[in-house]
Amino acid sequence: MESRTLGQGLTVSALGLGCMGMSQSYGPGDDEESVATIHRALELGVDFLDTADVYGLGANETLVGRAIAGRRDEVILATKFGNQRGPQGGLGVVNGRPEYVRSACDASLQRLGVDHIDLYYQHRVDTSVPVEETWGAMAELVAAGKVRYLGISEAAPATLRRAHAVHPVAAGQYEYSLFTRDPEDGLLDTMRELGVGIVPYSPLGRGFLSGDITSPDDFAPEDFRRHSPRFQGENFDRNLAVVEKVRQLAQAKGVTPSQLALAWVLAQGDDVVPIPGTKSRGHLEDNLAALDVELTPEDLAAIDEVAPKGVAAGERYAPDQLARINV
């Protein structure tokens, strides 16, 4: 397994595994298959596992903890805090208060069944609390040995700089794919200037770029994509047409659309570590084959022609969630 380094020395597998979908958002889960998928990832050399306290209202951390029990030394474990669900499990609030940082970390450690977290992210920025205060508390967690490295997600470049001035930011987790190239608007330059590693989530456009989705009816009733702008009406049809062009390029190269799309993200730099999510061993193995796909300059130009920056139709989030990104 190829490895890459995030920030100031956190070495991880070149592809990680996003675990969110095992517990929420993408239809019903299967805990046994999810655990088997995590075990298969470890067998294949994937050591970078990503979760968050809000996924499944804590259930995802519990699941990941069960999967890695007795295998802690094989794992680089990333989790997040800051998004609090509402009483009925709704969007809730963003909380960056120092006292909450400390309590959230302790709760995550307990659910995961570990004595330290390798990479602890501020999941979203609390605009009511100066980021310096949040990061001061996070730095205390490092000093206490509860956390090794710190990260941030969906923060604007200026906020990233302010956090980094308090404690080095090892990684920034942002949506980045052929469908979402927002980080190219100055963010990547800032991250590289500061030496911050880039961890793209949803590198397959929430599954759209896999080529497996052909209709909104493919989604389970509780799948959040039924209400996501890019999967609605005319947006869906326009985006599906782009996916078809990506599929044709992939077919010509003898790979799957997922492999081509992931290879493109990987080709954006040695400081880029995508974390495609899956809850099945079959998709995991298909995704990992992207590491063997070599894209020539001609390949990259062809991909850019069919999927240029801004190609996706529709916003990547509903309005209430959009308000929480790039802040």
Salt bridges, closest charged atoms under 4 A:
GLU2 OE2 - ARG4 NE 3.04
GLU32 OE2 - ARG66 NH1 3.63
GLU33 OE1 - ARG281 NH2 2.65
GLU43 OE1 - ARG40 NH1 3.15
ASP50 OD2 - LYS80 NZ 2.64
GLU61 OE1 - ARG111 NE 2.71
GLU74 OE2 - ARG71 NE 3.07
GLU99 OE2 - ARG97 NE 3.13
ASP106 OD1 - LYS146 NZ 2.75
ASP115 OD1 - HIS116 ND1 2.76
ASP118 OD2 - ARG72 NH2 2.91
ASP118 OD1 - HIS116 NE2 3.41
ASP118 OD1 - ARG148 NH1 2.84
GLU132 OE1 - ARG162 NH2 2.83
GLU140 OE1 - ARG102 NH1 3.19
GLU154 OE2 - ARG316 NH1 2.91
GLU175 OE1 - ARG206 NH2 2.85
GLU175 OE1 - ARG316 NH1 2.93
ASP182 OD2 - ARG316 NE 3.63
GLU184 OE2 - ARG181 NE 3.03
ASP185 OD1 - LYS309 NZ 2.21
GLU193 OE1 - ARG161 NH2 2.76
ASP212 OD2 - HIS283 NE2 3.78
ASP223 OD2 - ARG225 NH2 2.70
GLU244 OE2 - ARG247 NH2 2.58
ASP271 OD2 - ARG192 NE 2.83
GLU285 OE2 - ARG40 NE 2.79
ASP299 OD2 - LYS253 NZ 2.74
ASP304 OD1 - ARG181 NH1 2.80
